[in-house]
Amino acid sequence: MSDKLFTVGKIVNTQGIRGELKIFPETDFPDERFAKGSALVFYDPQKHATLPVVVESAREHKKLFIIKFKGFDNINDVEKYKGWLLKVEEKYVFELPEDEFYHHEIIGCTVITDEGEELGTISEILSPGANDVWVVEREKGRPVLLPYIDEVVLEVDVAEKRVKVHIMEGLID
């Protein structure tokens, strides 16, 4: 197993008695990540334990995914994994088109305004609706919420971990 793992979901509960789990998706590609045959990893955030698993079947249900993993055939096999994360190995992460980014590439980037001022560091990405919102933690003051739209995010350099933005009126108090 490779060292780098990326979160694609959280195990929130069991479903029925046949070994299915309810997964809250934390990926933009749930249909690909949870497809039959996908190799994933159960990850215990408390003990940092890992367990490789393979998707046997999956279906979407009320903003969650109900997933059955190979070798887990009843509720007793899966109950202990509630609260664990579902991750994917780096070797299964595919290339994105230009101007699209994985969350792990954006979080930690330094944000610089088009006037050259360092604003802070991106700490979180929210998905409230029409577009994502990048949370920028500042040394002083409240965090800045930047909408991921062309008028605000001008340039993203994931190699240099830098994002250039234009601050529209009203974005910073």
Backbone as a chain_set.jsonl record, in Angstrom:
{"seq": "MSDKLFTVGKIVNTQGIRGELKIFPETDFPDERFAKGSALVFYDPQKHATLPVVVESAREHKKLFIIKFKGFDNINDVEKYKGWLLKVEEKYVFELPEDEFYHHEIIGCTVITDEGEELGTISEILSPGANDVWVVEREKGRPVLLPYIDEVVLEVDVAEKRVKVHIMEGLID", "coords": {"N": [[0.847, -1.175, 0.0], [0.52, 2.246, -0.807], [2.05, 5.202, 0.654], [0.666, 7.656, 0.71], [-2.62, 8.597, 1.335], [-5.937, 9.488, 0.421], [-8.848, 11.042, 1.527], [-12.079, 9.887, 0.771], [-14.528, 9.477, 1.782], [-16.701, 9.059, 4.675], [-17.391, 6.64, 7.099], [-20.473, 6.309, 8.33], [-22.474, 4.737, 9.456], [-24.03, 1.479, 9.887], [-25.927, -0.517, 7.517], [-28.736, -2.283, 7.484], [-28.539, -5.914, 7.886], [-26.724, -7.285, 6.393], [-24.04, -6.598, 6.092], [-23.598, -4.127, 4.89], [-22.52, -0.71, 4.567], [-23.147, 2.699, 5.507], [-22.049, 5.464, 3.816], [-20.767, 8.693, 3.985], [-20.156, 10.725, 1.358], [-17.056, 12.245, 0.47], [-15.97, 13.301, -1.827], [-15.581, 14.485, -5.179], [-16.12, 12.699, -7.085], [-17.935, 10.411, -6.653], [-19.255, 8.298, -8.013], [-17.235, 7.065, -9.486], [-15.287, 6.491, -7.538], [-16.671, 4.772, -5.801], [-17.373, 2.658, -7.367], [-18.086, -0.702, -8.469], [-15.568, -3.014, -7.686], [-13.643, -1.134, -7.055], [-10.659, -0.289, -5.379], [-10.221, 0.492, -2.104], [-9.503, 1.985, 1.142], [-10.038, 1.314, 4.511], [-9.753, 3.543, 7.197], [-8.686, 4.206, 10.383], [-9.051, 6.99, 12.242], [-8.306, 7.398, 14.884], [-6.419, 5.42, 15.767], [-4.8, 5.252, 13.592], [-4.877, 3.03, 12.0], [-5.064, 0.85, 9.162], [-7.013, -0.776, 6.594], [-7.169, -2.564, 3.736], [-9.767, -2.638, 1.277], [-12.32, -3.836, -1.015], [-14.77, -2.667, -3.226], [-17.873, -4.215, -3.473], [-20.531, -3.715, -4.141], [-22.539, -0.77, -4.708], [-24.778, 1.897, -3.92], [-26.618, 4.922, -4.303], [-28.222, 6.782, -1.741], [-30.296, 9.028, -0.336], [-28.366, 11.271, -0.203], [-26.238, 9.855, 0.779], [-24.044, 6.998, 0.423], [-24.684, 3.597, 0.08], [-22.747, 0.965, 0.72], [-21.383, -2.171, -0.058], [-18.788, -4.233, 0.866], [-16.346, -6.533, -0.362], [-16.055, -9.658, 1.269], [-17.172, -8.907, 3.655], [-19.873, -9.834, 5.193], [-21.939, -9.657, 7.046], [-23.608, -7.735, 9.634], [-22.055, -7.846, 11.953], [-19.477, -8.029, 10.986], [-18.9, -5.47, 10.062], [-19.639, -3.481, 11.861], [-17.761, -2.452, 13.7], [-16.362, -0.559, 12.264], [-17.615, 1.873, 12.138], [-17.421, 5.375, 12.056], [-14.871, 5.421, 11.055], [-12.674, 6.485, 8.385], [-12.946, 6.503, 4.805], [-10.649, 5.841, 2.398], [-8.552, 6.532, -0.494], [-5.824, 5.19, -2.312], [-2.879, 6.915, -3.434], [-1.984, 6.075, -5.966], [-4.315, 5.514, -7.319], [-5.462, 7.898, -7.873], [-6.602, 10.019, -10.326], [-5.578, 12.031, -13.172], [-6.648, 15.4, -13.442], [-8.605, 17.62, -15.535], [-7.225, 20.682, -16.955], [-7.233, 23.553, -14.839], [-8.809, 22.389, -12.877], [-8.899, 21.012, -9.606], [-7.748, 18.892, -6.953], [-8.952, 18.723, -3.596], [-6.905, 18.352, -1.678], [-4.764, 19.499, -2.969], [-5.264, 22.188, -2.928], [-5.771, 22.979, -0.268], [-3.802, 24.451, 2.193], [-2.452, 26.144, 0.519], [-0.916, 29.32, -0.02], [-2.473, 32.461, -0.038], [-2.45, 35.189, -2.155], [-3.128, 38.562, -2.846], [-4.147, 40.377, -5.835], [-2.885, 42.722, -5.6], [-0.556, 42.199, -4.337], [-0.534, 41.644, -1.616], [-0.197, 39.425, 1.125], [-2.69, 37.28, 2.04], [-3.429, 35.023, 3.587], [-3.742, 31.521, 4.51], [-5.191, 28.762, 2.837], [-7.515, 26.817, 4.489], [-9.661, 25.141, 4.416], [-12.263, 23.72, 2.373], [-15.412, 24.531, 1.367], [-18.619, 23.347, 0.262], [-21.232, 24.736, -0.443], [-23.199, 25.159, -2.387], [-23.829, 26.511, -5.449], [-21.132, 27.094, -6.139], [-17.822, 26.212, -4.964], [-16.423, 27.282, -1.807], [-13.583, 28.773, -0.582], [-11.895, 28.675, 2.439], [-9.987, 31.022, 4.027], [-7.523, 31.297, 6.321], [-6.439, 33.857, 8.417], [-3.667, 35.669, 9.896], [-4.412, 37.678, 11.687], [-7.638, 38.608, 12.661], [-10.886, 37.603, 11.386], [-11.559, 34.548, 9.519], [-11.407, 34.569, 5.909], [-13.857, 34.151, 3.459], [-13.685, 32.886, 0.377], [-15.266, 32.865, -2.695], [-15.111, 30.331, -5.156], [-14.792, 31.46, -7.981], [-14.361, 32.808, -11.3], [-13.997, 35.605, -11.249], [-12.854, 36.108, -8.793], [-10.845, 34.139, -8.043], [-7.892, 34.2, -9.542], [-5.525, 32.93, -10.363], [-4.023, 29.765, -9.977], [-1.45, 27.982, -8.562], [-0.456, 25.011, -8.003], [1.943, 23.667, -7.676], [3.693, 25.53, -6.558], [2.197, 26.114, -4.388], [0.514, 28.405, -4.241], [-2.005, 30.877, -4.515], [-3.502, 33.283, -6.461], [-5.571, 36.051, -5.995], [-8.422, 38.225, -6.571], [-9.747, 40.662, -4.605], [-12.98, 41.268, -4.156], [-15.259, 43.965, -3.53], [-16.54, 44.011, -0.27], [-15.863, 41.4, 0.429], [-13.961, 41.194, 2.423], [-14.211, 42.235, 5.751]], "CA": [[0.0, 0.0, 0.0], [1.311, 3.476, -0.868], [2.019, 6.001, 1.869], [-0.318, 8.727, 0.655], [-4.027, 8.221, 1.226], [-6.803, 10.648, 0.313], [-10.189, 10.745, 2.016], [-13.175, 9.936, -0.202], [-15.796, 9.329, 2.482], [-16.684, 8.716, 6.1], [-18.326, 5.573, 7.449], [-21.332, 6.905, 9.353], [-23.325, 3.757, 10.123], [-24.291, 0.242, 9.15], [-27.209, -0.538, 6.815], [-29.257, -3.642, 7.473], [-27.76, -6.951, 8.576], [-25.919, -8.018, 5.416], [-22.671, -6.098, 5.972], [-23.497, -2.876, 4.14], [-22.181, 0.48, 5.349], [-23.563, 4.012, 5.013], [-20.865, 6.289, 3.622], [-20.953, 10.084, 3.599], [-19.097, 10.952, 0.37], [-16.22, 13.437, 0.552], [-15.27, 13.299, -3.105], [-16.353, 14.999, -6.312], [-16.273, 11.593, -8.037], [-18.407, 9.232, -5.917], [-19.609, 7.192, -8.912], [-16.003, 6.368, -9.852], [-14.622, 6.0, -6.321], [-17.45, 3.707, -5.172], [-17.771, 1.692, -8.395], [-17.767, -2.1, -8.198], [-14.176, -3.354, -7.949], [-12.72, -0.086, -6.607], [-9.815, -0.593, -4.222], [-10.224, 1.576, -1.13], [-8.857, 1.656, 2.411], [-10.65, 1.77, 5.762], [-8.72, 4.223, 7.97], [-9.102, 4.578, 11.732], [-8.365, 8.237, 12.578], [-7.82, 7.345, 16.264], [-5.239, 4.557, 15.897], [-4.088, 5.301, 12.314], [-4.87, 1.684, 11.43], [-5.63, 0.775, 7.816], [-7.458, -2.081, 6.128], [-7.56, -2.499, 2.326], [-11.064, -3.233, 0.96], [-12.751, -3.723, -2.412], [-16.21, -2.449, -3.333], [-18.652, -5.272, -4.126], [-21.676, -3.03, -4.756], [-22.815, 0.533, -4.106], [-25.934, 2.628, -4.437], [-26.829, 6.204, -3.642], [-29.461, 6.825, -0.977], [-30.441, 10.227, 0.504], [-27.072, 11.959, -0.102], [-25.236, 8.915, 1.278], [-23.876, 5.811, -0.401], [-24.76, 2.32, 0.786], [-21.698, 0.194, 0.053], [-21.057, -3.523, 0.409], [-17.4, -4.541, 0.546], [-16.06, -7.966, -0.47], [-15.58, -10.31, 2.478], [-17.927, -8.429, 4.812], [-21.183, -10.355, 4.832], [-23.004, -9.394, 8.018], [-23.448, -6.527, 10.441], [-20.973, -8.046, 12.919], [-18.206, -7.81, 10.295], [-18.67, -4.062, 9.713], [-20.056, -2.542, 12.911], [-16.6, -1.835, 14.356], [-15.755, 0.454, 11.404], [-18.35, 3.14, 12.215], [-16.557, 6.491, 12.442], [-13.623, 5.367, 10.299], [-12.686, 7.16, 7.093], [-12.733, 5.691, 3.618], [-9.601, 6.55, 1.655], [-8.058, 5.953, -1.737], [-4.371, 5.307, -2.444], [-2.432, 7.911, -4.41], [-1.852, 5.493, -7.306], [-5.634, 5.47, -7.953], [-5.917, 9.267, -8.11], [-6.389, 10.276, -11.743], [-5.305, 13.399, -13.595], [-7.816, 16.243, -13.69], [-8.405, 18.596, -16.61], [-6.633, 21.959, -16.559], [-8.095, 24.435, -14.022], [-9.542, 21.635, -11.866], [-7.933, 20.653, -8.578], [-8.183, 18.113, -5.811], [-8.948, 19.516, -2.366], [-5.603, 18.283, -1.017], [-3.827, 20.367, -3.677], [-5.619, 23.576, -2.628], [-5.611, 23.232, 1.173], [-2.414, 24.757, 2.523], [-1.911, 27.155, -0.39], [-0.859, 30.714, 0.424], [-3.308, 33.318, -0.883], [-1.882, 36.508, -2.407], [-4.057, 39.394, -3.622], [-3.578, 40.904, -7.072], [-2.102, 43.905, -5.22], [0.674, 41.713, -3.737], [-0.662, 41.444, -0.172], [-0.446, 38.046, 1.539], [-3.956, 37.259, 2.769], [-3.432, 33.926, 4.543], [-3.594, 30.159, 4.002], [-6.461, 28.044, 2.673], [-7.589, 25.772, 5.505], [-10.834, 24.284, 4.232], [-13.077, 23.986, 1.188], [-16.83, 24.28, 1.618], [-19.42, 23.177, -0.955], [-22.594, 25.064, -0.027], [-24.204, 25.221, -3.449], [-23.439, 26.733, -6.838], [-19.68, 27.001, -6.284], [-17.087, 25.985, -3.722], [-15.938, 28.446, -1.073], [-12.304, 28.485, 0.044], [-11.745, 29.361, 3.719], [-8.617, 31.502, 4.175], [-7.199, 31.68, 7.699], [-5.512, 34.996, 8.476], [-2.975, 35.793, 11.181], [-5.251, 38.527, 12.528], [-8.978, 38.785, 12.114], [-11.683, 36.423, 11.054], [-11.241, 33.933, 8.226], [-12.027, 35.132, 4.706], [-14.524, 33.147, 2.628], [-13.515, 33.248, -1.031], [-15.985, 32.002, -3.632], [-14.273, 29.855, -6.255], [-15.344, 31.954, -9.24], [-13.318, 33.413, -12.127], [-13.78, 37.005, -10.886], [-12.097, 36.168, -7.542], [-9.636, 33.309, -8.138], [-7.263, 34.567, -10.816], [-4.446, 32.032, -10.742], [-3.716, 28.733, -8.994], [-0.197, 27.289, -8.843], [-0.375, 23.973, -6.968], [3.347, 23.305, -7.474], [4.249, 26.54, -5.656], [1.237, 26.266, -3.279], [0.116, 29.809, -4.228], [-3.238, 31.244, -5.211], [-3.638, 34.74, -6.647], [-7.002, 36.389, -5.986], [-8.888, 39.611, -6.602], [-10.709, 40.838, -3.512], [-14.116, 42.108, -4.545], [-15.779, 44.783, -2.447], [-17.414, 43.307, 0.654], [-15.368, 40.068, 0.811], [-13.253, 41.336, 3.702], [-14.858, 43.293, 6.524]], "C": [[0.896, 1.243, 0.0], [1.112, 4.294, 0.402], [0.904, 7.039, 1.861], [-1.723, 8.186, 0.434], [-4.865, 9.489, 1.217], [-8.225, 10.25, 0.677], [-11.218, 10.902, 0.91], [-14.531, 9.773, 0.478], [-15.595, 9.016, 3.949], [-17.751, 7.656, 6.34], [-19.185, 6.085, 8.603], [-22.21, 5.899, 10.084], [-23.369, 2.466, 9.314], [-25.646, 0.376, 8.473], [-27.679, -1.985, 6.768], [-28.338, -4.612, 8.178], [-26.802, -7.695, 7.654], [-24.529, -7.431, 5.165], [-22.507, -4.832, 5.164], [-23.208, -1.727, 5.098], [-22.74, 1.732, 4.68], [-22.322, 4.891, 4.989], [-21.289, 7.703, 3.253], [-19.825, 10.418, 2.63], [-18.368, 12.275, 0.597], [-15.339, 13.496, -0.686], [-16.181, 13.886, -4.166], [-16.672, 13.89, -7.309], [-16.8, 10.338, -7.352], [-18.734, 8.046, -6.817], [-18.377, 6.397, -9.332], [-15.335, 5.746, -8.625], [-15.334, 4.794, -5.72], [-17.953, 2.677, -6.179], [-17.34, 0.283, -7.993], [-16.315, -2.377, -8.594], [-13.172, -2.305, -7.496], [-11.964, -0.52, -5.357], [-9.753, 0.641, -3.327], [-9.56, 1.097, 0.151], [-9.718, 2.188, 3.552], [-9.505, 2.378, 6.578], [-9.293, 4.659, 9.312], [-8.348, 5.841, 12.137], [-7.811, 8.261, 14.008], [-6.484, 6.613, 16.36], [-4.359, 4.564, 14.653], [-3.923, 3.92, 11.698], [-5.51, 1.727, 10.045], [-6.027, -0.658, 7.492], [-7.894, -1.943, 4.674], [-8.885, -3.238, 2.099], [-11.368, -3.028, -0.523], [-14.273, -3.613, -2.431], [-16.848, -3.603, -4.084], [-19.868, -4.675, -4.826], [-21.887, -1.715, -4.024], [-24.052, 1.132, -4.747], [-26.081, 3.91, -3.643], [-28.175, 6.178, -2.94], [-29.444, 8.048, -0.058], [-29.106, 10.903, 0.816], [-25.976, 11.117, 0.543], [-25.054, 7.819, 0.239], [-23.946, 4.598, 0.508], [-23.802, 1.393, 0.031], [-21.491, -1.139, 0.762], [-19.635, -3.803, -0.059], [-17.195, -6.055, 0.537], [-15.517, -8.497, 0.849], [-16.276, -9.867, 3.753], [-19.394, -8.757, 4.562], [-22.277, -10.182, 5.872], [-22.642, -8.2, 8.887], [-22.298, -6.651, 11.438], [-19.593, -7.803, 12.297], [-17.877, -6.33, 10.131], [-18.941, -3.06, 10.831], [-18.887, -1.786, 13.547], [-15.96, -0.721, 13.531], [-16.518, 1.781, 11.387], [-17.416, 4.227, 12.729], [-15.214, 6.502, 11.726], [-13.788, 6.16, 9.008], [-12.479, 6.138, 5.984], [-11.76, 6.477, 2.746], [-9.234, 5.809, 0.387], [-6.545, 6.175, -1.774], [-4.026, 6.272, -3.571], [-2.359, 7.335, -5.831], [-3.184, 5.405, -8.051], [-6.222, 6.859, -8.189], [-5.597, 9.603, -9.564], [-6.183, 11.757, -12.018], [-6.61, 14.141, -13.857], [-7.54, 17.157, -14.876], [-7.78, 19.89, -16.058], [-7.678, 22.816, -15.836], [-9.061, 23.674, -13.13], [-8.51, 21.068, -10.897], [-8.569, 19.74, -7.548], [-8.101, 18.998, -4.572], [-7.57, 19.513, -1.706], [-4.549, 19.153, -1.705], [-4.042, 21.83, -3.293], [-5.393, 23.905, -1.147], [-4.123, 23.383, 1.483], [-1.774, 25.778, 1.605], [-1.948, 28.54, 0.258], [-1.653, 31.558, -0.569], [-2.698, 34.711, -0.937], [-2.892, 37.305, -3.231], [-3.361, 39.885, -4.886], [-2.796, 42.199, -6.823], [-0.827, 43.502, -4.474], [0.621, 41.469, -2.239], [-0.935, 39.971, 0.133], [-1.675, 38.034, 2.442], [-3.978, 36.193, 3.857], [-3.273, 32.591, 3.84], [-4.959, 29.482, 3.92], [-6.479, 26.855, 3.631], [-8.697, 24.759, 5.249], [-11.536, 24.671, 2.942], [-14.504, 23.577, 1.505], [-17.556, 24.148, 0.282], [-20.886, 23.454, -0.645], [-23.629, 25.055, -1.147], [-23.588, 25.369, -4.817], [-21.938, 26.62, -7.075], [-19.04, 26.736, -4.922], [-16.687, 27.316, -3.104], [-14.659, 28.019, -0.355], [-12.172, 29.321, 1.304], [-10.269, 29.713, 3.889], [-8.418, 31.979, 5.609], [-6.162, 32.793, 7.652], [-4.832, 35.019, 9.839], [-3.807, 36.598, 12.155], [-6.614, 38.671, 11.86], [-9.651, 37.468, 11.793], [-11.254, 35.835, 9.72], [-11.99, 34.628, 7.085], [-12.627, 33.982, 3.911], [-14.462, 33.607, 1.177], [-14.33, 32.316, -1.921], [-15.044, 31.588, -4.771], [-14.981, 30.195, -7.569], [-14.228, 32.695, -9.976], [-12.994, 34.853, -11.72], [-12.915, 37.138, -9.636], [-10.786, 35.393, -7.65], [-9.029, 33.508, -9.523], [-6.268, 33.527, -11.301], [-4.198, 31.028, -9.619], [-2.451, 28.01, -9.445], [0.002, 26.248, -7.743], [1.066, 23.557, -6.693], [4.007, 24.256, -6.47], [3.377, 26.771, -4.431], [0.832, 27.733, -3.103], [-1.162, 30.0, -5.032], [-3.299, 32.76, -5.268], [-5.117, 35.06, -6.78], [-7.223, 37.885, -6.142], [-9.956, 39.723, -5.526], [-11.787, 41.813, -3.952], [-14.617, 42.86, -3.316], [-16.749, 43.96, -1.582], [-16.924, 41.926, 1.068], [-14.643, 40.083, 2.149], [-13.897, 42.473, 4.459], [-13.923, 44.402, 6.91]], "O": [[1.9, 1.294, 0.71], [0.138, 4.109, 1.131], [0.268, 7.276, 2.887], [-1.986, 7.434, -0.505], [-4.552, 10.452, 1.917], [-8.742, 9.243, 0.192], [-11.238, 11.908, 0.201], [-15.57, 9.913, -0.168], [-14.484, 8.747, 4.406], [-18.873, 7.764, 5.845], [-18.693, 6.272, 9.716], [-22.648, 6.16, 11.204], [-22.821, 2.376, 8.216], [-26.427, 1.267, 8.806], [-27.081, -2.815, 6.084], [-27.473, -4.217, 8.96], [-26.137, -8.637, 8.085], [-23.906, -7.729, 4.146], [-21.388, -4.487, 4.785], [-23.59, -1.756, 6.268], [-22.802, 1.821, 3.454], [-21.633, 5.046, 5.997], [-22.073, 7.9, 2.325], [-18.658, 10.4, 3.02], [-18.993, 13.297, 0.881], [-14.13, 13.712, -0.604], [-17.405, 13.797, -4.067], [-17.409, 14.111, -8.27], [-16.17, 9.285, -7.457], [-18.514, 6.9, -6.425], [-18.461, 5.183, -9.516], [-14.872, 4.606, -8.675], [-14.686, 3.892, -5.188], [-18.862, 1.905, -5.873], [-16.359, 0.101, -7.272], [-15.883, -2.024, -9.691], [-11.967, -2.552, -7.544], [-12.546, -1.046, -4.408], [-9.289, 1.701, -3.746], [-9.11, -0.045, 0.242], [-10.086, 3.362, 3.566], [-8.418, 1.806, 6.647], [-10.277, 5.397, 9.362], [-7.138, 5.789, 12.356], [-6.932, 9.069, 14.308], [-5.533, 7.117, 16.958], [-3.289, 3.954, 14.648], [-2.965, 3.662, 10.969], [-6.394, 2.545, 9.788], [-5.47, -1.617, 8.027], [-8.889, -1.274, 4.397], [-9.106, -4.317, 2.648], [-10.774, -2.183, -1.192], [-14.973, -4.361, -1.749], [-16.429, -3.94, -5.192], [-20.205, -5.06, -5.946], [-21.475, -1.556, -2.875], [-24.342, 0.92, -5.924], [-25.718, 3.98, -2.468], [-29.149, 5.631, -3.458], [-28.663, 8.097, 0.892], [-28.762, 11.083, 1.984], [-24.892, 11.628, 0.823], [-25.826, 7.727, -0.715], [-23.339, 4.576, 1.579], [-24.017, 1.078, -1.139], [-21.434, -1.222, 1.989], [-19.315, -3.631, -1.235], [-17.799, -6.773, 1.334], [-14.645, -7.888, 1.47], [-15.995, -10.401, 4.826], [-20.078, -8.055, 3.817], [-23.431, -10.524, 5.612], [-21.508, -7.72, 8.869], [-21.635, -5.658, 11.737], [-18.654, -7.418, 12.994], [-16.704, -5.965, 10.066], [-18.512, -1.909, 10.747], [-19.019, -0.611, 13.891], [-15.098, -0.005, 14.04], [-16.111, 2.716, 10.697], [-16.704, 4.029, 13.714], [-14.491, 7.497, 11.787], [-14.906, 6.465, 8.593], [-11.916, 5.064, 6.195], [-12.013, 7.63, 2.398], [-9.553, 4.634, 0.211], [-6.047, 7.208, -1.329], [-4.78, 6.425, -4.532], [-2.645, 8.044, -6.796], [-3.2, 5.242, -9.271], [-7.355, 6.982, -8.655], [-4.447, 9.486, -9.988], [-6.556, 12.617, -11.22], [-7.553, 13.586, -14.42], [-6.384, 17.44, -15.192], [-7.81, 20.146, -14.854], [-8.858, 22.799, -16.186], [-10.044, 24.251, -12.664], [-7.405, 20.695, -11.29], [-9.773, 19.804, -7.301], [-7.28, 19.913, -4.507], [-7.112, 20.55, -1.226], [-3.545, 19.506, -1.087], [-3.103, 22.624, -3.33], [-4.887, 24.976, -0.814], [-3.302, 22.555, 1.088], [-0.665, 26.239, 1.876], [-2.882, 28.881, 0.984], [-1.525, 31.394, -1.782], [-2.459, 35.337, 0.095], [-3.449, 36.79, -4.2], [-2.137, 39.818, -4.996], [-2.127, 42.709, -7.722], [-0.085, 44.374, -4.021], [1.639, 41.119, -1.643], [-1.781, 39.341, -0.502], [-1.699, 38.694, 3.48], [-4.497, 36.439, 4.946], [-2.746, 32.517, 2.73], [-5.782, 29.615, 4.826], [-5.593, 26.001, 3.601], [-8.679, 23.655, 5.794], [-11.421, 25.804, 2.474], [-14.774, 22.431, 1.865], [-17.159, 24.76, -0.71], [-21.695, 22.529, -0.587], [-24.825, 24.953, -0.874], [-22.903, 24.467, -5.299], [-21.516, 26.101, -8.108], [-19.632, 27.0, -3.875], [-16.622, 28.34, -3.784], [-14.648, 27.034, 0.383], [-12.318, 30.542, 1.255], [-9.407, 28.835, 3.895], [-9.053, 32.933, 6.056], [-5.153, 32.699, 6.954], [-5.344, 34.466, 10.812], [-3.901, 36.243, 13.33], [-6.713, 38.834, 10.644], [-9.072, 36.388, 11.913], [-10.661, 36.524, 8.889], [-13.064, 35.197, 7.282], [-11.978, 32.955, 3.713], [-15.101, 34.587, 0.795], [-14.112, 31.104, -1.907], [-14.278, 32.406, -5.281], [-15.658, 29.365, -8.175], [-13.267, 33.155, -9.358], [-11.845, 35.28, -11.831], [-12.297, 38.184, -9.434], [-9.722, 35.946, -7.374], [-9.57, 33.054, -10.531], [-6.17, 33.265, -12.5], [-4.168, 31.399, -8.446], [-2.381, 27.492, -10.559], [0.555, 26.551, -6.685], [1.379, 23.134, -5.58], [4.792, 23.822, -5.627], [3.751, 27.527, -3.535], [0.804, 28.25, -1.987], [-1.37, 29.379, -6.074], [-3.164, 33.437, -4.249], [-5.833, 34.437, -7.564], [-6.335, 38.696, -5.88], [-10.939, 38.983, -5.528], [-11.547, 43.011, -4.102], [-14.41, 42.417, -2.186], [-17.654, 43.303, -2.097], [-17.503, 41.323, 1.972], [-14.699, 39.118, 2.911], [-14.114, 43.551, 3.905], [-14.337, 45.36, 7.564]]}, "num_chains": 1, "name": "protein.A"}
